[in-house]
Amino acid sequence: MESSGEGLKVAYQGFPGAYSEAAAKKAYPNCQTVPCEHFDTAFQKMGHSNEVKCLLMKYVDGLEFFEILYFIKTVSARSPATRTLTSTSTDSTQIQQAVQNWIVDRAVLPLENTLGGSIHRNYDLLLRHELHIVGEVRLAVRHCLLANRGVKIGNLRNVISHPQALAQCEHTLTELGIEHRQAVDDTAGAAKLVAEQMLQDTGAVASSLAAELYGLDILAENIQDEKVNVTRFMMLAREPIIPRVDKPFKTSIVFSLEEGPGQLFKALAVFALREINLTKYVDVKIESRPHKKRPFRVADDAFSTRVKYFDYLFYVDLEASMADPKTQNALRNLEEFATFLRVLGSYPTDVSEA
């Protein structure tokens, strides 16, 4: 049964004890979680092509089909940044490729946090891979300061963790007198690194579960700067789910517009006129992700393409299901003047407590 995750393999970035693993377990309690440690851990055969690919997405609404054709050019993943402290490289790119290559059934991707804001690079990754959002999870993130047995807060000169975690605990860490921070790829990976290297002057920001798994002491709990610290994770799959109208759904889209006055207003008006609420809208400047020398190819139809160097991509979440005719009509309207449009997924809204 998919709702419980029985029989599902779900990939997440990081080591056991990562918050992404907790999100996977919240979405699919009985799933088998698959940590991705290296670029080649979760997938043996990349199967990537540099050819322009055409994808046809169909959403069922009774006897109607809403079809969106789009062409994109695969963008190669960049090499991970060099770390001062040696850590195992992890990246969200590999978990998506693991799903594409049938090694796992689902992938977990964090997209935004109430303190740290949007994770723009992960939004970009949604465009690089042929995956669909099939669910969302809101997870309350409670950070802890971890260190090896016997180490006190006063002994710490450095703290390591994921950049988002460090940003979420910035003021608290300063108040604790820890001035030096170093970003690594994963919160649980930071805890693992501190434990394995028996570091005495370095702590990690991670979960209480990570402390238990790697034998570390918890020096301080709930060290995030704000009490409410919720991360939104997306569940990704190879195929979209069939949307419904009998329960709350969201639909996530991304589009680009020609430059000109009032273009964004015109785009958002197609939803306002149909009383479709927007839960989020993020604009991302696409000057480095993807690089201008690797442009997307946008197709007006299945037989012709034209190149467009995007200035901006707009990511929008709609409080609406693709099974609703007014959502379909709104996107048909938007498609008339958008230079690029893609439905990232239509999926049930997470209404549970974070």
C-alpha positions as a LaTeX table, in Angstrom:
\begin{tabular}{lrrr}
\hline
Residue & $x$ (\AA) & $y$ (\AA) & $z$ (\AA) \\
\hline
Met1 & 0.00 & 0.00 & 0.00 \\
Glu2 & 1.67 & 3.19 & $-1.20$ \\
Ser3 & 0.22 & 5.49 & 1.47 \\
Ser4 & 2.12 & 3.50 & 4.11 \\
Gly5 & 5.13 & 3.06 & 1.85 \\
Glu6 & 5.10 & $-0.72$ & 2.04 \\
Gly7 & 7.57 & $-1.98$ & $-0.56$ \\
Leu8 & 8.74 & 1.50 & $-1.59$ \\
Lys9 & 12.41 & 2.46 & $-1.74$ \\
Val10 & 12.87 & 6.16 & $-1.02$ \\
Ala11 & 16.19 & 7.92 & $-1.65$ \\
Tyr12 & 17.36 & 10.90 & 0.35 \\
Gln13 & 20.50 & 12.98 & 0.41 \\
Gly14 & 22.79 & 12.36 & 3.33 \\
Phe15 & 23.47 & 9.80 & 6.02 \\
Pro16 & 21.09 & 7.98 & 8.39 \\
Gly17 & 19.70 & 10.49 & 10.86 \\
Ala18 & 19.26 & 13.24 & 8.25 \\
Tyr19 & 16.11 & 15.33 & 8.33 \\
Ser20 & 15.34 & 14.20 & 4.79 \\
Glu21 & 15.16 & 10.64 & 6.07 \\
Ala22 & 12.67 & 11.75 & 8.72 \\
Ala23 & 10.60 & 13.43 & 5.99 \\
Ala24 & 10.62 & 10.21 & 3.96 \\
Lys25 & 9.42 & 8.25 & 6.97 \\
Lys26 & 6.67 & 10.78 & 7.65 \\
Ala27 & 5.44 & 10.48 & 4.06 \\
Tyr28 & 5.84 & 6.70 & 3.80 \\
Pro29 & 6.12 & 5.19 & 7.33 \\
Asn30 & 6.90 & 1.66 & 6.16 \\
Cys31 & 9.24 & 2.53 & 3.31 \\
Gln32 & 12.85 & 1.45 & 2.94 \\
Thr33 & 15.01 & 4.57 & 3.03 \\
Val34 & 18.11 & 4.67 & 0.84 \\
Pro35 & 20.86 & 7.11 & 1.88 \\
Cys36 & 22.96 & 8.56 & $-0.94$ \\
Glu37 & 26.59 & 8.98 & 0.09 \\
His38 & 28.46 & 9.34 & $-3.22$ \\
Phe39 & 27.57 & 10.45 & $-6.71$ \\
Asp40 & 27.68 & 6.79 & $-7.77$ \\
Thr41 & 26.07 & 5.27 & $-4.68$ \\
Ala42 & 22.42 & 5.58 & $-5.66$ \\
Phe43 & 22.86 & 5.03 & $-9.36$ \\
Gln44 & 25.26 & 2.78 & $-11.24$ \\
Lys45 & 24.32 & 3.88 & $-14.73$ \\
Met46 & 23.76 & 7.57 & $-15.19$ \\
Gly47 & 21.75 & 7.15 & $-18.37$ \\
His48 & 22.00 & 10.88 & $-18.99$ \\
Ser49 & 21.68 & 12.22 & $-22.49$ \\
Asn50 & 22.70 & 15.61 & $-23.77$ \\
Glu51 & 20.02 & 15.43 & $-26.42$ \\
Val52 & 16.96 & 17.62 & $-26.18$ \\
Lys53 & 14.15 & 15.56 & $-24.69$ \\
Cys54 & 10.43 & 15.93 & $-25.29$ \\
Leu55 & 8.09 & 15.06 & $-22.45$ \\
Leu56 & 4.32 & 14.77 & $-22.61$ \\
Met57 & 2.45 & 15.22 & $-19.34$ \\
Lys58 & $-1.20$ & 14.25 & $-19.19$ \\
Tyr59 & $-3.55$ & 14.89 & $-16.31$ \\
Val60 & $-6.89$ & 13.10 & $-16.28$ \\
Asp61 & $-10.09$ & 15.04 & $-15.67$ \\
Gly62 & $-12.99$ & 12.77 & $-16.51$ \\
Leu63 & $-12.83$ & 12.46 & $-20.28$ \\
Glu64 & $-10.53$ & 15.47 & $-20.65$ \\
Phe65 & $-6.75$ & 15.51 & $-20.98$ \\
Phe66 & $-4.63$ & 18.55 & $-20.30$ \\
Glu67 & $-1.38$ & 18.22 & $-22.23$ \\
Ile68 & 1.76 & 20.27 & $-21.96$ \\
Leu69 & 4.65 & 19.74 & $-24.37$ \\
Tyr70 & 8.03 & 21.02 & $-23.42$ \\
Phe71 & 11.65 & 20.55 & $-24.44$ \\
Ile72 & 14.60 & 20.92 & $-22.13$ \\
Lys73 & 18.28 & 20.36 & $-22.52$ \\
Thr74 & 19.94 & 18.34 & $-19.77$ \\
Val75 & 22.30 & 20.39 & $-17.68$ \\
Ser76 & 25.33 & 18.63 & $-16.24$ \\
Ala77 & 25.69 & 18.69 & $-12.46$ \\
Arg78 & 28.59 & 20.71 & $-11.14$ \\
Ser79 & 31.32 & 19.16 & $-9.05$ \\
Pro80 & 30.91 & 19.58 & $-5.29$ \\
Ala81 & 32.91 & 22.32 & $-3.63$ \\
Thr82 & 36.15 & 21.39 & $-1.91$ \\
Arg83 & 35.87 & 21.10 & 1.87 \\
Thr84 & 38.53 & 21.98 & 4.42 \\
Leu85 & 37.39 & 19.06 & 6.55 \\
Thr86 & 37.15 & 15.86 & 4.54 \\
Ser87 & 33.54 & 14.72 & 4.28 \\
Thr88 & 31.65 & 12.29 & 2.09 \\
Ser89 & 30.15 & 14.13 & $-0.87$ \\
Thr90 & 26.37 & 14.15 & $-1.15$ \\
Asp91 & 24.13 & 15.94 & $-3.59$ \\
Ser92 & 20.44 & 16.17 & $-4.40$ \\
Thr93 & 21.24 & 15.50 & $-8.05$ \\
Gln94 & 22.05 & 11.85 & $-7.41$ \\
Ile95 & 18.81 & 11.01 & $-5.61$ \\
Gln96 & 16.79 & 12.27 & $-8.56$ \\
Gln97 & 18.92 & 10.24 & $-10.96$ \\
Ala98 & 18.39 & 7.19 & $-8.76$ \\
Val99 & 14.64 & 7.50 & $-9.31$ \\
Gln100 & 15.08 & 8.03 & $-13.04$ \\
Asn101 & 17.18 & 4.88 & $-13.33$ \\
Trp102 & 14.71 & 2.69 & $-11.40$ \\
Ile103 & 17.04 & 2.07 & $-8.45$ \\
Val104 & 14.49 & 3.61 & $-6.08$ \\
Asp105 & 10.80 & 4.48 & $-6.31$ \\
Arg106 & 10.81 & 7.93 & $-4.72$ \\
Ala107 & 13.19 & 10.74 & $-3.87$ \\
Val108 & 12.99 & 13.39 & $-1.16$ \\
Leu109 & 13.97 & 16.97 & $-1.97$ \\
Pro110 & 13.86 & 19.88 & 0.52 \\
Leu111 & 12.64 & 23.06 & $-1.15$ \\
Glu112 & 12.09 & 25.71 & 1.50 \\
Asn113 & 12.37 & 26.51 & 5.19 \\
Thr114 & 10.53 & 29.02 & 7.34 \\
Leu115 & 13.85 & 30.49 & 8.53 \\
Gly116 & 16.26 & 29.92 & 5.66 \\
Gly117 & 13.79 & 30.56 & 2.85 \\
Ser118 & 13.84 & 28.87 & $-0.54$ \\
Ile119 & 16.62 & 26.50 & $-1.57$ \\
His120 & 17.03 & 27.89 & $-5.07$ \\
Arg121 & 19.47 & 25.26 & $-6.26$ \\
Asn122 & 16.96 & 22.52 & $-5.49$ \\
Tyr123 & 14.29 & 24.38 & $-7.44$ \\
Asp124 & 16.67 & 24.34 & $-10.38$ \\
Leu125 & 17.20 & 20.60 & $-9.96$ \\
Leu126 & 13.49 & 20.04 & $-10.60$ \\
Leu127 & 14.10 & 21.23 & $-14.16$ \\
Arg128 & 17.12 & 19.02 & $-14.73$ \\
His129 & 15.38 & 15.72 & $-14.18$ \\
Glu130 & 12.34 & 14.00 & $-15.61$ \\
Leu131 & 10.59 & 13.59 & $-12.28$ \\
His132 & 7.23 & 14.72 & $-10.94$ \\
Ile133 & 6.17 & 16.02 & $-7.55$ \\
Val134 & 3.73 & 13.50 & $-6.08$ \\
Gly135 & 3.54 & 14.71 & $-2.49$ \\
Glu136 & 4.74 & 17.20 & 0.08 \\
Val137 & 5.77 & 16.91 & 3.73 \\
Arg138 & 6.10 & 19.67 & 6.29 \\
Leu139 & 8.60 & 18.68 & 8.96 \\
Ala140 & 9.39 & 20.54 & 12.18 \\
Val141 & 13.18 & 20.78 & 12.37 \\
Arg142 & 14.67 & 20.84 & 15.88 \\
His143 & 18.42 & 21.29 & 15.79 \\
Cys144 & 20.80 & 20.09 & 18.50 \\
Leu145 & 24.43 & 20.94 & 19.19 \\
Leu146 & 26.34 & 17.65 & 19.27 \\
Ala147 & 29.88 & 16.77 & 20.34 \\
Asn148 & 31.95 & 13.78 & 21.40 \\
Arg149 & 31.64 & 12.35 & 24.90 \\
Gly150 & 33.20 & 14.59 & 27.53 \\
Val151 & 33.45 & 17.66 & 25.30 \\
Lys152 & 31.87 & 20.81 & 26.75 \\
Ile153 & 30.50 & 23.82 & 24.91 \\
Gly154 & 33.48 & 25.86 & 26.12 \\
Asn155 & 35.83 & 23.45 & 24.33 \\
Leu156 & 34.26 & 24.07 & 20.94 \\
Arg157 & 36.00 & 26.39 & 18.50 \\
Asn158 & 34.22 & 25.23 & 15.37 \\
Val159 & 30.85 & 23.84 & 14.37 \\
Ile160 & 29.97 & 22.04 & 11.14 \\
Ser161 & 26.66 & 21.31 & 9.47 \\
His162 & 24.61 & 21.84 & 6.34 \\
Pro163 & 24.56 & 25.53 & 5.28 \\
Gln164 & 20.81 & 25.79 & 5.90 \\
Ala165 & 21.18 & 24.40 & 9.43 \\
Leu166 & 24.00 & 26.83 & 10.22 \\
Ala167 & 21.91 & 29.73 & 8.93 \\
Gln168 & 18.95 & 28.63 & 11.05 \\
Cys169 & 21.09 & 28.60 & 14.22 \\
Glu170 & 23.33 & 31.59 & 13.52 \\
His171 & 22.38 & 33.80 & 16.47 \\
Thr172 & 22.23 & 30.96 & 18.98 \\
Leu173 & 25.68 & 29.70 & 18.00 \\
Thr174 & 27.05 & 33.23 & 18.40 \\
Glu175 & 25.51 & 33.49 & 21.86 \\
Leu176 & 27.15 & 30.17 & 22.76 \\
Gly177 & 30.51 & 31.68 & 21.80 \\
Ile178 & 31.14 & 29.51 & 18.74 \\
Glu179 & 32.30 & 31.88 & 16.04 \\
His180 & 33.73 & 29.53 & 13.40 \\
Arg181 & 31.27 & 27.61 & 11.21 \\
Gln182 & 31.98 & 25.33 & 8.31 \\
Ala183 & 29.46 & 24.05 & 5.79 \\
Val184 & 29.35 & 20.38 & 4.86 \\
Asp185 & 26.85 & 18.48 & 2.75 \\
Asp186 & 24.54 & 17.07 & 5.41 \\
Thr187 & 23.58 & 17.48 & 9.07 \\
Ala188 & 23.85 & 13.78 & 9.87 \\
Gly189 & 27.06 & 13.63 & 7.85 \\
Ala190 & 28.47 & 16.37 & 10.07 \\
Ala191 & 27.65 & 14.32 & 13.17 \\
Lys192 & 29.21 & 11.23 & 11.61 \\
Leu193 & 32.35 & 13.17 & 10.73 \\
Val194 & 32.76 & 14.56 & 14.26 \\
Ala195 & 32.36 & 11.06 & 15.71 \\
Glu196 & 34.63 & 9.24 & 13.27 \\
Gln197 & 37.46 & 11.77 & 13.51 \\
Met198 & 37.03 & 12.07 & 17.31 \\
Leu199 & 37.15 & 15.85 & 17.03 \\
Gln200 & 37.50 & 17.58 & 20.38 \\
Asp201 & 37.17 & 21.22 & 19.33 \\
Thr202 & 34.43 & 20.79 & 16.73 \\
Gly203 & 30.73 & 20.18 & 17.21 \\
Ala204 & 27.91 & 19.44 & 14.79 \\
Val205 & 24.42 & 20.83 & 14.32 \\
Ala206 & 22.14 & 17.87 & 13.67 \\
Ser207 & 19.15 & 15.95 & 14.99 \\
Ser208 & 18.82 & 14.09 & 18.28 \\
Leu209 & 18.53 & 10.90 & 16.22 \\
Ala210 & 21.95 & 11.62 & 14.69 \\
Ala211 & 23.38 & 11.95 & 18.20 \\
Glu212 & 21.97 & 8.54 & 19.09 \\
Leu213 & 23.18 & 6.89 & 15.87 \\
Tyr214 & 26.75 & 8.19 & 16.09 \\
Gly215 & 27.26 & 8.12 & 19.85 \\
Leu216 & 27.49 & 11.86 & 20.46 \\
Asp217 & 26.42 & 13.95 & 23.43 \\
Ile218 & 23.69 & 16.57 & 23.06 \\
Leu219 & 25.14 & 19.80 & 24.47 \\
Ala220 & 22.12 & 21.95 & 23.64 \\
Glu221 & 18.66 & 21.25 & 22.23 \\
Asn222 & 16.34 & 23.32 & 20.04 \\
Ile223 & 19.10 & 25.74 & 19.08 \\
Gln224 & 17.33 & 27.11 & 15.99 \\
Asp225 & 16.90 & 30.87 & 16.24 \\
Glu226 & 13.11 & 30.70 & 16.03 \\
Lys227 & 10.81 & 28.23 & 17.73 \\
Val228 & 8.87 & 27.61 & 14.53 \\
Asn229 & 11.33 & 26.02 & 12.11 \\
Val230 & 9.59 & 23.98 & 9.44 \\
Thr231 & 11.09 & 22.58 & 6.24 \\
Arg232 & 8.96 & 21.65 & 3.26 \\
Phe233 & 10.05 & 18.52 & 1.44 \\
Met234 & 8.79 & 17.27 & $-1.90$ \\
Met235 & 8.32 & 13.62 & $-2.83$ \\
Leu236 & 9.43 & 12.92 & $-6.41$ \\
Ala237 & 8.53 & 10.02 & $-8.70$ \\
Arg238 & 8.99 & 8.97 & $-12.32$ \\
Glu239 & 5.28 & 9.25 & $-13.11$ \\
Pro240 & 2.73 & 11.86 & $-11.98$ \\
Ile241 & $-0.18$ & 10.78 & $-9.84$ \\
Ile242 & $-3.78$ & 11.22 & $-10.98$ \\
Pro243 & $-5.04$ & 14.38 & $-9.26$ \\
Arg244 & $-8.36$ & 14.53 & $-7.43$ \\
Val245 & $-10.89$ & 17.16 & $-6.41$ \\
Asp246 & $-12.30$ & 15.47 & $-3.30$ \\
Lys247 & $-9.38$ & 16.53 & $-1.09$ \\
Pro248 & $-6.99$ & 19.52 & $-0.93$ \\
Phe249 & $-4.41$ & 19.51 & $-3.72$ \\
Lys250 & $-1.60$ & 21.80 & $-4.78$ \\
Thr251 & $-0.18$ & 22.23 & $-8.25$ \\
Ser252 & 3.39 & 23.47 & $-8.72$ \\
Ile253 & 4.38 & 25.13 & $-11.99$ \\
Val254 & 7.36 & 26.97 & $-13.41$ \\
Phe255 & 7.22 & 29.43 & $-16.29$ \\
Ser256 & 9.13 & 32.20 & $-18.03$ \\
Leu257 & 7.90 & 35.39 & $-19.66$ \\
Glu258 & 9.08 & 37.83 & $-22.28$ \\
Glu259 & 10.48 & 41.05 & $-20.88$ \\
Gly260 & 8.06 & 43.95 & $-20.74$ \\
Pro261 & 5.89 & 46.01 & $-18.41$ \\
Gly262 & 3.02 & 44.16 & $-16.79$ \\
Gln263 & 4.02 & 40.68 & $-17.96$ \\
Leu264 & 4.09 & 39.15 & $-14.47$ \\
Phe265 & 0.84 & 40.89 & $-13.56$ \\
Lys266 & $-0.74$ & 39.46 & $-16.70$ \\
Ala267 & 0.52 & 35.97 & $-15.83$ \\
Leu268 & $-0.74$ & 36.00 & $-12.26$ \\
Ala269 & $-4.07$ & 37.48 & $-13.36$ \\
Val270 & $-4.99$ & 34.24 & $-15.14$ \\
Phe271 & $-5.24$ & 32.67 & $-11.67$ \\
Ala272 & $-6.82$ & 35.64 & $-9.88$ \\
Leu273 & $-9.62$ & 35.88 & $-12.45$ \\
Arg274 & $-10.47$ & 32.24 & $-11.75$ \\
Glu275 & $-10.17$ & 32.67 & $-7.97$ \\
Ile276 & $-7.20$ & 30.30 & $-7.73$ \\
Asn277 & $-5.09$ & 31.11 & $-4.68$ \\
Leu278 & $-1.30$ & 31.20 & $-4.85$ \\
Thr279 & 0.43 & 29.74 & $-1.80$ \\
Lys280 & 3.91 & 30.75 & $-2.92$ \\
Tyr281 & 5.69 & 32.48 & $-5.71$ \\
Val282 & 9.44 & 32.59 & $-6.11$ \\
Asp283 & 11.43 & 34.27 & $-8.83$ \\
Val284 & 14.90 & 33.01 & $-9.53$ \\
Lys285 & 17.44 & 34.76 & $-11.69$ \\
Ile286 & 18.80 & 32.18 & $-14.14$ \\
Glu287 & 22.22 & 33.58 & $-14.95$ \\
Ser288 & 24.29 & 30.86 & $-13.35$ \\
Arg289 & 21.76 & 28.03 & $-12.88$ \\
Pro290 & 21.70 & 26.90 & $-15.66$ \\
His291 & 24.58 & 28.65 & $-17.41$ \\
Lys292 & 23.65 & 30.90 & $-20.31$ \\
Lys293 & 25.87 & 28.84 & $-22.60$ \\
Arg294 & 23.55 & 25.89 & $-21.97$ \\
Pro295 & 20.15 & 27.35 & $-22.87$ \\
Phe296 & 16.87 & 25.56 & $-22.55$ \\
Arg297 & 15.15 & 24.74 & $-25.80$ \\
Val298 & 11.50 & 25.70 & $-25.74$ \\
Ala299 & 9.02 & 24.12 & $-28.14$ \\
Asp300 & 5.84 & 25.83 & $-29.27$ \\
Asp301 & 4.79 & 22.51 & $-30.78$ \\
Ala302 & 6.22 & 19.06 & $-31.32$ \\
Phe303 & 7.86 & 19.95 & $-34.63$ \\
Ser304 & 9.75 & 23.19 & $-34.10$ \\
Thr305 & 11.99 & 24.60 & $-31.42$ \\
Arg306 & 13.54 & 27.93 & $-30.65$ \\
Val307 & 16.26 & 28.95 & $-28.24$ \\
Lys308 & 15.54 & 31.35 & $-25.40$ \\
Tyr309 & 18.01 & 32.62 & $-22.83$ \\
Phe310 & 15.75 & 32.99 & $-19.79$ \\
Asp311 & 16.17 & 36.04 & $-17.62$ \\
Tyr312 & 13.81 & 34.78 & $-14.94$ \\
Leu313 & 11.94 & 31.63 & $-14.07$ \\
Phe314 & 8.87 & 31.95 & $-11.87$ \\
Tyr315 & 7.95 & 29.06 & $-9.59$ \\
Val316 & 4.35 & 29.17 & $-8.40$ \\
Asp317 & 2.34 & 26.91 & $-6.11$ \\
Leu318 & $-1.42$ & 26.92 & $-6.70$ \\
Glu319 & $-4.06$ & 25.86 & $-4.20$ \\
Ala320 & $-5.77$ & 23.85 & $-6.91$ \\
Ser321 & $-5.85$ & 20.44 & $-8.51$ \\
Met322 & $-5.07$ & 19.70 & $-12.13$ \\
Ala323 & $-8.33$ & 17.73 & $-12.11$ \\
Asp324 & $-10.21$ & 21.02 & $-11.77$ \\
Pro325 & $-11.23$ & 22.48 & $-15.18$ \\
Lys326 & $-10.55$ & 26.04 & $-14.00$ \\
Thr327 & $-6.92$ & 25.09 & $-13.29$ \\
Gln328 & $-6.62$ & 23.57 & $-16.75$ \\
Asn329 & $-8.15$ & 26.67 & $-18.34$ \\
Ala330 & $-5.84$ & 28.97 & $-16.37$ \\
Leu331 & $-2.76$ & 27.11 & $-17.61$ \\
Arg332 & $-4.06$ & 27.07 & $-21.16$ \\
Asn333 & $-4.40$ & 30.84 & $-20.86$ \\
Leu334 & $-0.91$ & 31.20 & $-19.40$ \\
Glu335 & 0.54 & 28.99 & $-22.13$ \\
Glu336 & $-0.66$ & 31.50 & $-24.74$ \\
Phe337 & 1.97 & 34.08 & $-23.75$ \\
Ala338 & 4.49 & 32.26 & $-21.53$ \\
Thr339 & 7.75 & 31.49 & $-23.31$ \\
Phe340 & 8.15 & 28.36 & $-21.18$ \\
Leu341 & 5.69 & 26.46 & $-19.00$ \\
Arg342 & 6.01 & 23.22 & $-17.10$ \\
Val343 & 3.78 & 21.55 & $-14.54$ \\
Leu344 & 6.08 & 20.12 & $-11.88$ \\
Gly345 & 3.29 & 18.14 & $-10.25$ \\
Ser346 & $-0.21$ & 18.10 & $-8.81$ \\
Tyr347 & $-0.27$ & 16.45 & $-5.39$ \\
Pro348 & $-2.13$ & 16.23 & $-2.06$ \\
Thr349 & $-1.58$ & 19.10 & 0.37 \\
Asp350 & 0.10 & 18.10 & 3.63 \\
Val351 & $-2.48$ & 19.10 & 6.23 \\
Ser352 & $-0.85$ & 17.23 & 9.12 \\
Glu353 & 0.98 & 18.90 & 11.98 \\
Ala354 & 4.61 & 19.60 & 11.20 \\
\hline
\end{tabular}
